[in-house]
Amino acid sequence: MTTSKEHIEITEKYGAHNYHPLPVVLARGQGAWVWDAEGKKYLDFLSAYSAVNQGHCHPRIVAALKEQADRITLTSRAFFNDQLGLFLKEACELAGMEMALPMNTGAEAVETAIKTVRKWGYRIKKVPADQAEIICCCDNFHGRTLTVVSFSSEPQYREDFGPFTPGFKLIPFGDAAALERAITKNTVAFLVEPIQGEAGVVVPPDGYLKQVRDICTRHNVLLCLDEIQTGLARTGKMFCFEHEGIRPDMLVVGKAISGGMLPVSLVLSSREILGLYRPGDHGSTFGGCPIGAAVGRAAIRVLVEEKLAERARELGEYFMGKLRSLAGKNKKIESVRGKGLLIGALLTPSAGKARPFCEKLMQQGLLCKETHERIIRFAPPLVIERADLDWAFDRVKAVLG
């Protein structure tokens, strides 16, 4: 049997070093728990960056995957298939939208959203050709394609990758007045995460989304929400925008829409906007494939029928309360922030970087990951039990208390 050490050595030898993973080799997962190559058990507190909200290898989603794999997996969009239409209908009903465009990865969906709002800007808003502007926020994370990193404020994401795609403007996150100042006659959209995940679980002020919704409406600018990490029950609502009772013009989802089985993503919007597409404007061989659609349908049913949004709200409040008991003056945790089971713990400057603490927690059987040096993200699968949260807290307290 190949050991964990050997797996790491092989991966480091043959794989590009574009990630810095914790030194653990996962071989199996079930629910909120995973096991390494030697059989040691760990509690997953990252959920593949919110891709496995339904837990690892949820039996209902696995069954849908296997059943569809025995029937047909790929048709391309040259033909209809018997799963796609039902998947799009169910996803639209879940999000309160009229149409959806299927892709694969989250970054592909963001690229699709960019193309879509530009097309709307030229066809409907009548912005002069090639003059469309999209406003985004500093410290955003919408993926790693060349166009997406063109509007990143993180220097490493841009270094050595220019020249960049023009047409983007950055403003501070959580500042609605800055949005209003940045809008021009050529602004077609505001693309924003309701909570910035990769930036360190940065939660905007209460009422922020309501304010930007009003501003976008008054200026005829599309509000496009990237809920790839925050959507699908993670924050205690099915979608994070529901916390403020608004509705975006466009919604981007991915990750948990397939329950971690394979890449599936969607751009959802109105018929007025997505109806602008004509055959040949955009496409994807695997986007909308029958196996992805079947898995997506099962993933949605699990989210709804197992009430995972309600679980995230209840358990998130419980765990954040316990974490906040560790925060304060002369302690290692400076503050705790988040919504539902998307939680970030900011370490004090004196505590140092987060990575060593993540490594210590791994040794204790708890898997979480650092972001932006001083922040540890806690985001377990939404199927986690309260007793498992208590188990995790005991280890967090031992390492960070």
N, C-alpha and C positions, 0 to 999 in steps of 0.2 A: 504493500500500500504506500502511495506517495504521501509523505508527511506534510504538515503545514509549512514547515521551513523550506522544503523542496518546492512546494507550490509557489511560495513567495519568490524564491530564487529564479524559477523558470519564468514567472510573470515579469520580474524586473529585468531579466535578460532579453526577452523577446518583445516586451510591450513598451511603447513610448511612455515616458514618465510624466504624463499629464495629470496624474492624481498622486496624492500622498495619503494612501489609506492607512488605517490602523493595522498593525501586524496580526491580523486574525483572518483565517481562511474559513469561510462559511460553506458548509456542505449540505445543510438541510434546514428547513424552517417549517413551523406550524404555529399559526396564531401569532402571538406576540413573541414567541421564543425561536431561537436559532441554535444550531449546533455546529461546531467546527469539525475539521477533518479527523480529529482524534476523539470526537464525541463529547467534548466539553460543552455545556449548555450556557447560553447567554440570553439576557432579555434585550430585545431590540428596542432602542429608544431613538431611532432615527427614521424608521419606516421607509427606507430608500428615498429620503427627501419627500415624504408624503405620498409615495406611489403605492404603498401597501396599507392604505387606510383600513381595508377589510381584513388585514392580517395576512401572514404568509400562507400560501397554498389553501385558500379558503375552499372547502370541499365543493360548494355549489359552483364556484367559478372554474375550478379544475374540471368538474364534470362537464360544464359547457364547452371548455377547451377541448377535452377529449372527444366528446360527441361530435363537435364540428370538424375536428381533425380527421375523423373517420369518414366524413361526408365530402367536404370540399374546403380547401383552405384559401385559394386565391383564384380570382377570375379576371382581375384587372377591371378598370372601369369601362372597358370596351363592351362589357355586358352587364346586365343587372344581376344581382344575386338575391336570395330569399331572406337574407339577414339585415342588409344595410338599411332598407327603408324603415323597418321596424325599429332598428337601433336609433336612427335619426329622429323618428317620431317620439320615441320614449325619452331621448335626451332633450329634445325641444320642450316637451311637456314638463320635464323636471326643472328646466331653467326658465320656463316662461318665454321662450323664443319661438320664432316662426320657421326658421330654416337653419340648417347646419351644413358645414363643409368639413368632411373628414380628412385628417392627415395622420401622421404617425407620431413623431416626437413633438414635445412641447415647443422646441425651437422652430420646427416647421410650421406649427400653428401660429406662432407669433409672426413669422415671415408672411404667412397667408393673411393675417390680420392687417399687416402693413400694406400689402398689395391691395387689399379690399378697401381700406379707408382712403387710399390714394385714388382708386378707381371711382369711389363715391364722390370724392372731392372734385374730380374733373368732370364727371358725368352729371352730378346733381347740384353741387355747390358752385360749379362753373369756375373753379380756380384755374388760372392760366396754365397751359401745358408745362409740366416739369417744375412747377413752382410750389407744389404742396408741401406744407410743413406739419410735422408731428411733434407734439410736446411730450417729453418724458421726464422722469425724476432722477436727480442725482442718487447714486448708490443703488440704482435699479439692478435687477437681474432678470433678463428675459431670455437667456440662452447664450450660445457661443458662436453662432454663425457670423459671417463677416458683417452683414448689415446690422445685426443686433449689437455686436461689440462696437459698431460705429457710434452708437449713442450710450455707451457705457462710460461711467466716470471713474472706473477702476483702471489705473494705468497698466497693470499687468495684462488685463484682458485685451489691450490695444497694442502693446509694444510689439514691434516687428510685423504687424499685420496690415499696415496701411498700403495703399490709400483707402480711405473709408467712404462709405455711402453718405451722401449729403442729405439734407432735408429734415434734420432733427434739432431740437432745442431742449436744453436741460434746465430744470428749475428745482428748488429745494422740495423734498418730500414733506407732505403734511401742511404746506403753506398754500392755502387757496387763493390768497391775494396775489401770490407770485404767478399763479396760473392765469389769472385775469390780466395781469400786466403783460404776460408773454404772448397772448393771443393776437394774431394779425388777421388781415382779410384772407390770407392764404393758409391759415391753420385749418387742418381737416380733422385732427383727432388729438385726444389726450390719452396716452397709453400709460397705465399705472397699475401697480399691485396694491390691493387693499391693505395688506400688511407686507412689508419688505422682509422676505424670508432669509435670503442669502446675506443681506446687510446686517443680520443679527436679530431677527424678529422685531423689527421696528414698527410699532403701532402708532398710527397717526392720531391727532386729537379727535375726541368725540365730535361728530357732526361734519367731519372733513368730507366724506363722500357725498353728503347732502349738499354741501356748498359747491363742490366741483360739479355735481349733477346740475345744479341751478345755473352755474356759469356756462357750462357746455351748452345747455339748452338755449340760453339767451344769445349766445354767439354762434349758434348753428355749427357746433363742433361735436364730433362723435366722441362719446365717453367709452373707451375700450378698456375693459378690466382683464388683466392677466390673473386668473385664478387657478393656475396650474398647480401651485402649492397650497393655496388657501381654500380652494373649492372642494366640493364633494365631502362635506361633513367635518372637515378638519378643525374648523374654528367654533363649532357648536351650532352652526346653521348649515344647511346644504351648500349655500354659497355665502361668502363673507359679506357681500353687498347687502344681504338680507338683514344684517344687524342694524342698518340705518334706513331700511324700508325704501330703498331706491331701486332703479332698474337701469343697467347700462344699455348703451346702444349695441355693444358688441361684447361677447364673453369668450375668453380663451380658456379651454380646459385640456388637461392631459393627465399624466401620471395615474391617479387612482381610478380614472375612467375605465381602466382595464384590470384593476385590482392587482397590478404588478405582474401580470402574465406575459404581456408583450406590448410594444409601443402602439398606443392609440391616442389620438388627440382630435379636438374639434374646435372649430370657430363657429359660434352661434350668434345669430343676429336676426334682423327683420327681413321680410321678403323684399322690401324696398332696397335694402343694401345688398344682401347676398344674391338677390334676383338680377343684379347687374351682370353677373358672370354669363359668358357665352361659351359653348364648347370650344376648347382649345386655349382659353385664357389661362387656365391653371390646372394642375392635376398631380396625381401620385399613383404609381403602380400599386403600391400596397395600401394606400389610404382608402378606407372603406372596404377592405377585404372581408370576406365572409367570416373568417375565423376571428378577426378583430372585432367585428360587429357583434358576433355571438357572445364573445367574452364581455364586451362592453354592456350588452343587455343584462347579463348575469351580474356584473359588477354593480350596476345601478339598482337592481332588485335587492341585492344584499344591503346596500347603503340605506335604502328606504325601509325594507321590511325588518331589518335588525335595528332600526332607529339609531344609527351610528352618530348622527348629529347630536341627538339628545345625550348619548353616552359621552361624546366629546365635551359637551358643555358641562355636564355634571362632574365628570372625572377631572376635567381641566381645572375647574374651580377648586376642587379638592386638592389636587397636586400642587397648584400654584400657592395655595394657602400654606401648605407644608414647606415649600421651598422658601417662601417669604419669611418663615420663622428663622431661617439661616442667614438672612440678609441684614446688613446694618453696619454700624461703625465698628472698626477693628475686627471685621470678619472678612472672609475670602469672597463672599458674594456681595456685590454692591447693590444690585437691584434685580428684580424678576419682572418680566413683561411677557405679554402674549394674549392669546384668546383661544378658548377651547384647549385642545391638546397640541397647540403650536406655541411653544414656550422657549424663551431665551433667558439665560442667567448671565448677567454681566458681572465679570470678576473685578475686584478692586485692583487698582494699579499695583499695590504692594503684593498681591497674590501672584502676579506674573501672567504668563501666557496660559491659554486654556488647554493647549495640546497635552502637556504632561498630566493634567488632571483627567483628561479623557483616557489616557493610557492607563492611569491608575484605576479608573472606573472599569475599564476593560478587564483588568486583572481581577477585579471583584465580580465579574460576570455581567456587567452593564455596558451596553454599547451605545455611545452617543458620539457626537462629533463637534469639533470646534469650528467657529466661523469668525472671521475678522479678529483673530488673535486672542481677544479677551472674552469671547462669548461662547457659551456652551448651549447647543440647541437640544431641547428635550421634546421629542415628537414621536411617541410610541404608536403602534397600530391602535385603531379606535376600538378594537375588540378586547383590549387589555382589561384584566380584572382589577378591582380595587386592591385586592390582596397583593397583586403584582406591583402596583404603585407603591404600596407600603414597603415591599421588599426592596424596590429601587431606591426609595427615599432613605432607607437605612444605609445603603451603600453611598449615596450622595452625601449624607451626613457624616459618614466615616471619613470621606475624602475631602469634603469641602466645609464641614461644620466647624 
